[in-house]
């Protein structure tokens, strides 16, 4: 089967610790984090967009979402998009 890449939008609870949150997201075990970007949305607030590559298993995508949500600095996670490679 093919590979799937998913884009996650991550909101962090403390903007001063956004770099620490990015470092923790890079360490997730489900999937391979390929790219992370900080996106400014206004008034000093930024969100994180992370591209994660998976072998085609739905459990891995759901597991990665749960793993990112479990990071203490993460307030909310939303899968913004997904495509097959």
N, C-alpha and C positions, 0 to 999 in steps of 0.2 A: 504494500500500500504506500501511498504518498506521505508527504509531510505537511503539517499545518502550521501556519504562523498566526498567532493571535496578538492583538493590540489591546493592552490593558490601560485604562485611565485610572490613576491612583491619586486620591486626595490625602494629604498629610495633615495631621493635627497641629503640628508645630513647624512653621516655615523656617525657623532657625535651625532645625535639625533635618532639613530636606536632604542634605548630602549623606547623612547617616542612614536615612530611609532608603536612598538609592543604593548604598552599599549593601544593605540587608536584602533588597530585592534581587540584586545580582547573585546572591547566594542561594536562591531557591533551588530545591532539588528536582522538582517536576518541570521538565522542559529545560531548554537552553536559552538564557537571556541573550539576545543578539544586539539589542540597541535600547538605550534609555535616553529620553530627552526631558528637559525641564521646559514647560510651556507657561509663560507668564499670562495670567488672565486679568490682571489689574490690581492696583493698590498694593503692590508688593506680594500678592498671592500668586503662587505657582502650583501647577499640577505636574504629575509625572506621567509620561507615556512610555510604556515598556513593550517592546516586541519580543515575544517568546516563541521559540520554535519547538514543535512537538512531533513525535511520531504519531501516526493517526490513531490515537486512543482518546476517547471522550473523557475517560477517568483522569487522564493526565491534565487536561485543561481544567476540569473541575477541581482537581487537587491543587493545581497551581493557584487558582483563584482563592481557595481556602488558605493556602500557605501564605499568600500575600496579605490576606485579611488578618491573619494571625500575628503579623508584625505589629508590635506595640505602637509604633508611630503612625501607622496607617489608619485613617479614619474611614475611608470607603474605597472600594474597588469595583470597577465596571469594565466588562469586556466590551470594547468599542467596535471591534471588527475581527473577522477571521477569514482566511483564505487558504486554499490548497496550493502547494508548491509543486 
